[in-house]
Amino acid sequence: MITLYRVIGIDEYGCSHIEQDGIPSEVEANQELKHYESCWQDGEYYVETYEYEHKEERIYNTNAVDGWEDMYPQYDENIY
């Protein structure tokens, strides 16, 4: 698992939203936090950490035969 960081902003209604996501180090996240705080002084911002695990996408064979209907579609009941 990889620890990643994100900068979260809170708007004037109290709703939080992600400003930047997937930051690899705490130092870079704090730099981005300072950037947002210097550009928009009226907003509230903080850094949040989360664990990320990369999962490989499974590839399925969609051309596989799983029954006689796939080999002999002409004998399928739904055609007649």
N, C-alpha and C positions, 0 to 999 in steps of 0.2 A: 504494500500500500504506500501511496505517496501523499505527503501532507502538502496541500496547496492553500493559498490565501486568496481572499476576496475583500474588496473595499465595498462597504455597505453605506448608503446614504439614507438619511431620514428627511422626508420633505416636510412642508409646513403643516400638513394634515396628520403627521405622525406615522405615515406609511413608510416602510423601508423598501428599498430597491437596490439591486446590485449595480454598482457603478463600473466595477472591473472585476473579472473573474479569472481564475487559473494562474495566479501569480505564483511563481515557483519558490520564492524565498521571502522571509519575513522582512529583510532589509528593503527589498524592492517594494513590498506592500506598504511599508511605512513611508517610503518616498512618494508613492502614489497618494497615500493618505494626506501627506503634507501638501502635495500639489492640489488636491481637491479643496483642502481647507484654505489655501492661499487664493485660489481662483474664486471660490464662492464662500465668503465669510459668514453668510447668514444660514448656511446649511450645517447639519451635524453629520459626521462621518466616523466610522470605526472599521477596524480590521477584524475579519473573522477567519478562522481556520476550519478546514474540513479534510477528511480522508477521501482519497480517490483511488479506485482500483480499476485498472484497464482490463477489460474483458474482451477476448477475441470473439469476433462475430462468427457464428456457426454457419456453415454453408451446407445447404441441403440439396440433394439431387432431385430436381422436380421432374425428371424424365424417368424415374424408377417405376417399375410395374409392381403394384401391390394387390392385384387381383385379376381375374379373367376378363373383367369389363375393360381393363386397360389394353389387353392384348387383342380382344375381339369386340370392338365397340359396335359393330353391326348387329350383335346379338343382345345388345342392351335393351331392357324392357321399355325404357323411356322413349326410344326412337319410334316404336310402333304405335 
